Amino acid sequence: MSTLARLALGRVLIFRGDVSGGIRLLDEAMVAVNAGEVSAVVVGDSYCAAIDACHDVFDVRRGQVWTAALSRWCDTQPDLVPYAGLCLVHRAEFLQLKGAWVEAMAIAGLARRRLSSPVVQLAHGAAIYQQGELHRLRGQYDEAERCYRQASDHGRDPQPGLSLLRLALGQDDAAAHGIGRALAEADDLVSRPQLLAAYIEVMLTVGDVPAARAACTELAQVARSLGSALLTAASDRATGAVELADGDPGTALAPLRRASSGFRSVEATYDVARTGILIARARRAIGDKEGAVLEFDASRATLSGLGAVGDLAMLDRLVHGGAETSDQLLTAREVQVLRLVARGSTNRSIGAELGLSERTIDRHVSNIFAKLGVSSRAAATAFAYELDLL
């Protein structure tokens, strides 16, 4: 009973904001579990409680260790299937983070089956959502859409995955609306950090740098309060992405490099690759073309190994340019604005010519800079010549 008491008290401390104190109690409880000092039922309850706590505070290292240990223990206890439902979902999440996407999909499918029989359990939607995430990352967008809708039917909000899917499909307005709604409704420390990270990505894509910067500040505060290496890396990457979008690639590099190191420390393979793309864009923007190529190549190798089809297509557009970039990386309106920027027009005169407000043109120009990885109108003009837009 002392083991379960430590786990319960640890969860309470975490809930009250004492994350380090709560984790310390979880560690003490798991020592007894690993030493074989408790019954099989207590072992199962202990693993699930500890894994749920790790999930809630984004403690990736402990979560990975304890989910792997639970999987090994469950193999020796085939009749104790109650411990193989939600814990399996968390196991799939940790595997996804490490880049083991094939195994993660298998585990998510197993969780989905076990959570639907003999009756459908509350966490069933979480398992379906996890499948949707893996489909999205692999560029299987129709399957991802289907999973997100099914997850919603089972009570799991499909955000932020659905908005990131809309972003991948070029449906920027739908992405912004969806993630904005979800973030406005989220008030817990479990879902909000994930929503903030996605919100920043969406806002930068639609050119709303101030909104992204405000969300970045909040994400940094959450990361500090939880002491999570994963969230700290996500916060650093967001900071770098905002600086890059705001036309300051030199300032962006330091947080982006910290983010890369942070993601490496928790073996977040995919996130390392995506951060590498941002580093490459920043290095290219400051004139370090050779360094940019090295970063692009490293990210491509990782993404190819993962099967991240959508990210690879985006990376090819960034690297190769050409007509494909003008048609797919930039929207039709952004191409119009870029042509006028290249002709030396001011944002006010561009707005007058296109019948748009100067503020709208400011947003388009910022978005163009972010997508092309440039920090000045001169660099954007050079890019316009490369793309044969003039």
matplotlib code that plots the C-alpha trace (Angstrom):
import matplotlib.pyplot as plt

x = [0.0, 2.9, 3.8, 0.3, 0.3, 3.5, 2.1, -1.1, 0.7, 3.1, 0.2, -1.3, 1.9, 2.2, -1.4, -0.6, 2.4, 5.2, 6.5, 9.9, 8.5, 5.9, 8.4, 10.6, 7.8, 7.0, 10.7, 10.6, 7.4, 8.9, 12.0, 9.7, 7.9, 11.2, 12.5, 9.5, 8.2, 4.6, 1.8, 1.1, -2.1, -0.1, 2.6, 0.1, -1.6, 1.8, 3.1, -0.1, -0.2, 3.5, 3.2, 0.1, 2.0, 5.0, 2.6, 0.9, 4.2, 6.0, 8.7, 9.8, 12.8, 10.9, 7.9, 9.9, 11.7, 8.5, 6.3, 9.0, 9.2, 5.4, 5.4, 7.9, 5.9, 2.6, 4.2, 4.6, 1.1, -1.2, -4.3, -3.9, -5.2, -6.6, -3.0, -2.7, -5.2, -4.4, -0.8, -0.5, -1.6, 1.1, 3.6, 2.7, 3.2, 6.7, 7.6, 6.3, 8.6, 11.6, 10.8, 9.7, 6.6, 5.9, 6.0, 4.0, 1.2, 1.1, 0.9, -1.8, -3.8, -3.5, -4.6, -7.6, -8.7, -8.3, -10.1, -13.1, -13.7, -15.7, -17.1, -15.8, -13.7, -13.2, -9.6, -10.7, -10.7, -7.2, -6.0, -7.7, -6.3, -2.8, -3.3, -4.4, -1.2, 1.0, -0.9, -0.5, 3.2, 3.6, 1.6, -1.4, -3.8, -7.1, -6.5, -5.5, -8.7, -10.8, -9.1, -9.4, -13.2, -13.6, -11.6, -14.0, -16.9, -15.5, -15.0, -11.4, -10.9, -9.0, -6.8, -4.0, -3.6, -6.5, -5.2, -1.8, -3.4, -5.3, -1.9, -0.3, -3.2, -2.8, -6.0, -4.5, -7.7, -9.3, -6.1, -6.1, -9.7, -9.5, -6.4, -7.6, -10.8, -9.1, -6.5, -9.2, -11.0, -7.9, -7.1, -5.1, -1.4, -1.7, -3.3, -2.4, 1.4, 0.7, -1.9, 0.5, 3.2, 0.8, -0.8, 2.7, 3.3, -0.1, 0.2, 3.6, 2.3, -0.6, 1.8, 0.6, 4.0, 2.7, 0.2, 2.9, 5.3, 2.7, 2.0, 5.8, 6.1, 3.4, 5.0, 8.3, 6.6, 4.9, 8.2, 9.9, 7.1, 7.1, 10.9, 10.3, 13.3, 10.9, 8.8, 12.0, 13.2, 9.8, 9.9, 13.4, 12.4, 9.3, 11.4, 13.8, 11.0, 9.4, 12.7, 13.3, 9.8, 10.4, 13.4, 16.2, 17.9, 21.0, 19.1, 17.1, 20.1, 21.0, 17.5, 17.3, 20.6, 19.5, 16.3, 18.2, 20.3, 17.2, 15.4, 18.4, 18.6, 15.1, 15.7, 13.0, 14.3, 11.6, 11.8, 15.5, 15.0, 12.4, 14.5, 17.4, 15.3, 14.8, 18.5, 19.2, 16.9, 18.5, 22.0, 21.0, 19.4, 22.7, 24.7, 26.0, 25.0, 27.3, 26.1, 22.5, 23.1, 24.6, 21.6, 19.2, 20.9, 20.9, 17.2, 16.4, 18.2, 16.3, 12.9, 13.5, 14.2, 11.0, 8.9, 7.8, 6.4, 4.9, 8.0, 10.2, 8.1, 8.3, 12.0, 12.5, 10.6, 12.8, 16.0, 15.3, 13.1, 11.9, 8.4, 7.3, 8.2, 6.4, 3.2, 3.2, 5.3, 3.8, 0.1, -1.1, -1.6, 1.9, 3.4, 1.6, 3.0, 6.5, 6.5, 5.6, 8.2, 10.8, 9.8, 10.6, 7.0, 6.3, 3.7, 1.4, 1.6, 1.2, -1.9, -3.3, -2.6, -4.2, -7.0, -5.8, -4.9, -1.3, -1.6, -2.7, 0.3, 2.6, 1.3, 1.8, 5.4, 6.2, 4.8, 6.8, 10.0, 9.3, 8.5, 11.6, 13.9, 15.0, 15.2, 15.1, 13.3, 16.5, 16.9, 13.2, 13.9, 16.8, 14.6, 12.0, 14.6, 15.6, 12.0, 11.7, 8.7, 9.7]
y = [0.0, 2.4, 2.1, 3.2, 5.9, 7.4, 7.3, 8.9, 11.6, 12.2, 12.7, 15.2, 17.2, 17.3, 18.5, 21.3, 22.4, 20.7, 18.7, 17.8, 16.7, 14.6, 13.0, 12.2, 10.2, 8.4, 7.4, 6.0, 4.0, 2.5, 1.4, -0.9, -2.1, -2.9, -4.7, -7.1, -6.0, -5.7, -7.9, -8.2, -6.0, -3.3, -3.5, -2.9, 0.0, 1.5, 1.4, 3.0, 5.7, 6.6, 6.6, 8.8, 11.2, 11.3, 11.9, 14.8, 16.6, 15.7, 13.7, 11.8, 10.0, 8.3, 7.7, 5.8, 3.7, 2.9, 2.1, -0.2, -1.9, -2.2, -3.8, -6.4, -7.1, -7.4, -10.1, -12.2, -11.4, -12.1, -12.2, -8.6, -6.9, -3.8, -2.5, -2.6, 0.0, 3.7, 2.7, 1.3, 4.7, 6.4, 3.8, 4.6, 8.3, 7.7, 5.5, 8.1, 10.7, 8.4, 7.9, 4.3, 5.0, 1.5, 0.1, 3.0, 2.4, -1.3, -0.4, 2.2, -0.3, -2.8, -0.2, 0.7, -3.0, -3.5, -0.3, -1.2, -4.7, -5.9, -2.4, 0.9, 2.7, 6.4, 6.3, 4.6, 8.1, 8.7, 5.5, 6.5, 10.0, 8.5, 6.6, 9.8, 11.5, 8.8, 8.8, 12.6, 12.4, 9.8, 11.9, 9.6, 12.5, 10.8, 8.1, 10.9, 12.8, 9.7, 8.9, 12.5, 12.4, 9.0, 10.2, 13.2, 10.8, 9.0, 12.2, 13.1, 16.6, 16.1, 19.2, 20.0, 17.2, 18.3, 21.9, 20.6, 18.4, 21.4, 23.2, 20.4, 20.5, 24.3, 25.1, 27.9, 29.6, 26.4, 25.6, 29.0, 28.8, 25.3, 25.7, 29.1, 27.6, 24.7, 27.0, 29.3, 26.4, 24.6, 25.5, 22.4, 21.9, 18.6, 19.7, 23.4, 23.1, 20.8, 23.3, 26.2, 24.6, 23.9, 27.4, 29.0, 27.0, 27.9, 31.6, 31.8, 30.2, 32.7, 35.5, 36.6, 36.9, 38.9, 36.2, 33.5, 35.5, 35.9, 32.1, 31.5, 33.5, 31.4, 28.1, 29.1, 29.8, 26.4, 24.7, 26.4, 25.5, 21.8, 21.5, 19.3, 18.9, 18.2, 21.3, 23.4, 22.2, 22.9, 26.4, 27.1, 26.0, 28.2, 31.2, 30.6, 30.2, 33.5, 35.3, 33.8, 34.9, 38.3, 38.8, 38.1, 34.8, 35.6, 35.9, 32.8, 30.5, 30.3, 29.1, 26.8, 25.1, 24.7, 23.2, 20.7, 19.7, 19.4, 17.2, 15.0, 14.5, 12.9, 11.1, 13.0, 12.1, 13.8, 17.0, 17.1, 16.9, 19.6, 21.9, 21.3, 22.7, 25.9, 26.1, 25.6, 28.4, 30.7, 29.9, 30.4, 33.8, 35.0, 33.8, 30.6, 28.5, 25.6, 25.3, 25.4, 22.5, 20.4, 21.0, 20.4, 17.1, 15.8, 16.6, 14.9, 11.7, 11.5, 12.4, 9.8, 7.1, 8.0, 8.1, 11.7, 12.3, 15.8, 17.2, 15.8, 17.6, 20.8, 20.4, 19.8, 23.0, 25.0, 23.6, 23.5, 26.5, 26.9, 27.0, 24.3, 26.7, 29.6, 27.5, 25.5, 27.2, 30.6, 31.3, 33.1, 36.3, 36.0, 35.6, 38.8, 40.7, 39.3, 40.5, 44.0, 44.0, 43.0, 46.0, 48.3, 49.1, 50.0, 48.0, 51.0, 51.3, 47.5, 47.6, 50.5, 48.5, 45.3, 46.9, 45.6, 47.3, 48.1, 45.8, 42.9, 43.5, 43.7, 40.2, 38.9, 40.2, 38.7, 35.4, 35.5, 36.1, 33.2, 30.8, 31.7, 31.9, 35.5, 38.6, 41.6, 42.9, 42.7, 39.0, 38.4, 40.3, 38.0, 35.0, 36.4, 36.5, 32.9, 31.8, 33.7, 35.7, 39.0]
z = [0.0, 0.6, -3.1, -4.2, -1.5, -2.9, -6.4, -5.3, -3.4, -6.3, -8.7, -6.2, -5.9, -9.7, -9.9, -7.4, -9.4, -7.4, -10.4, -9.0, -5.7, -7.4, -9.7, -6.8, -5.1, -8.4, -8.6, -5.0, -5.8, -8.9, -7.1, -5.0, -8.2, -10.0, -7.0, -7.1, -3.6, -4.6, -6.0, -9.7, -9.5, -7.7, -10.4, -13.1, -11.3, -10.5, -14.1, -15.4, -12.8, -13.3, -17.1, -17.0, -14.8, -17.2, -20.1, -18.2, -17.5, -20.8, -19.0, -22.0, -20.6, -17.7, -19.9, -22.4, -19.8, -17.9, -20.9, -22.2, -18.8, -18.7, -22.1, -21.0, -17.8, -19.7, -21.9, -18.8, -17.6, -20.6, -18.5, -17.1, -20.3, -18.4, -18.2, -22.0, -23.1, -22.4, -21.5, -25.0, -26.4, -24.4, -25.6, -29.2, -28.5, -27.1, -30.0, -32.4, -30.7, -31.2, -34.9, -34.6, -36.6, -37.9, -34.4, -33.1, -35.6, -34.6, -31.0, -31.6, -33.5, -30.7, -28.2, -30.4, -30.4, -26.7, -25.8, -27.9, -26.5, -24.6, -24.4, -25.9, -23.3, -22.9, -24.2, -27.5, -29.2, -28.0, -29.8, -33.0, -32.8, -32.4, -35.6, -37.3, -36.2, -37.7, -40.9, -41.2, -40.5, -43.3, -45.8, -45.7, -45.5, -46.4, -43.7, -41.2, -41.9, -41.4, -38.0, -36.7, -37.5, -35.8, -32.8, -32.6, -32.7, -29.7, -27.6, -28.4, -29.8, -33.1, -32.4, -32.9, -35.5, -37.7, -38.0, -38.9, -41.5, -42.9, -43.0, -45.0, -47.5, -48.0, -46.2, -44.1, -43.0, -41.8, -39.9, -38.2, -37.3, -35.9, -33.8, -32.5, -31.3, -29.6, -27.9, -26.6, -25.0, -23.5, -19.9, -18.7, -18.7, -20.7, -23.9, -24.0, -24.6, -27.7, -28.9, -28.4, -30.5, -33.3, -33.0, -33.4, -36.6, -38.0, -37.2, -38.8, -41.9, -42.2, -41.5, -38.0, -36.3, -33.3, -32.4, -32.8, -30.6, -27.8, -27.9, -27.9, -24.7, -23.0, -24.2, -22.7, -19.3, -19.4, -20.2, -17.3, -14.9, -15.8, -16.2, -19.3, -21.7, -24.6, -24.0, -23.5, -26.9, -28.5, -26.9, -28.2, -31.7, -31.6, -30.5, -33.4, -35.9, -34.8, -35.1, -38.5, -39.6, -38.2, -40.5, -37.9, -38.9, -37.0, -33.7, -34.7, -34.8, -31.1, -29.9, -32.9, -32.0, -28.4, -29.7, -31.8, -28.8, -26.6, -29.1, -29.5, -25.7, -25.7, -29.0, -30.8, -34.3, -36.3, -34.3, -34.8, -38.6, -38.6, -36.5, -38.9, -41.7, -39.8, -39.0, -42.7, -43.7, -41.2, -42.3, -45.9, -45.1, -43.5, -46.6, -45.2, -48.2, -47.6, -44.0, -45.2, -47.6, -44.9, -42.6, -45.5, -46.4, -42.8, -42.4, -45.7, -44.7, -41.5, -43.0, -45.8, -43.2, -41.4, -44.5, -43.8, -47.3, -46.7, -45.0, -47.8, -50.4, -48.5, -48.1, -51.8, -52.6, -50.1, -51.6, -55.3, -55.9, -59.4, -60.7, -58.2, -55.4, -56.8, -57.4, -54.2, -51.5, -52.1, -52.6, -55.7, -53.7, -52.2, -55.7, -56.7, -53.7, -54.3, -57.9, -56.7, -53.9, -56.4, -58.5, -55.6, -54.5, -50.9, -48.9, -49.1, -52.8, -53.2, -51.1, -53.2, -56.4, -55.2, -53.3, -49.9, -46.6, -45.8, -42.8, -45.0, -47.2, -44.2, -43.2, -46.8, -46.9, -43.5, -44.7, -47.9, -45.9, -43.6, -46.4, -48.5, -45.5, -46.2, -44.0, -46.4, -49.5, -51.4, -50.6, -51.6, -54.8, -55.6, -54.9, -57.3, -60.0, -59.2, -59.5, -62.8, -61.5, -63.2]

ax = plt.figure().add_subplot(projection="3d")
ax.plot(x, y, z, "-o")
ax.set_aspect("equal")
plt.show()
